[in-house]
Amino acid sequence: MIVGRHTDQKGRSTGERVAAIQRGGGPVTDTERNAATRLLDALLDAAAEHGASLDDFDWVADLPGACLDVIRGKTRSV
């Protein structure tokens, strides 16, 4: 598992957050988890410039889940 560069207020890394996601449609691969973690870190890098953190997103959206869904959609539609 990739750890990721950001953590939430509970100390969970972005990689841990992505790894904890449960989805239907077959098992999530390590490659998909790693790619979703990298995407989540990139989005949080951009959000940090605006003073937003993973915890801020948790109030309004499942950003880790959305990142995994995007990656799975791209890799499984090929």
NORWOLIN-V555553 format. One record per run of one state. SS is the DSSP state (@ for helix, = for strand, . for the rest). FROM is the first residue (numbers start at 1). TO is the last residue. Records with the same first field share a line. If there is no record, write none. Layout:
# NORWOLIN-V555553
SS: FROM-TO, FROM-TO
This chain:
# NORWOLIN-V555553
.: 1-6, 8-12, 20-29, 49-53, 59-62, 77-78
=: 7-7, 13-13
@: 14-19, 30-48, 54-58, 63-76
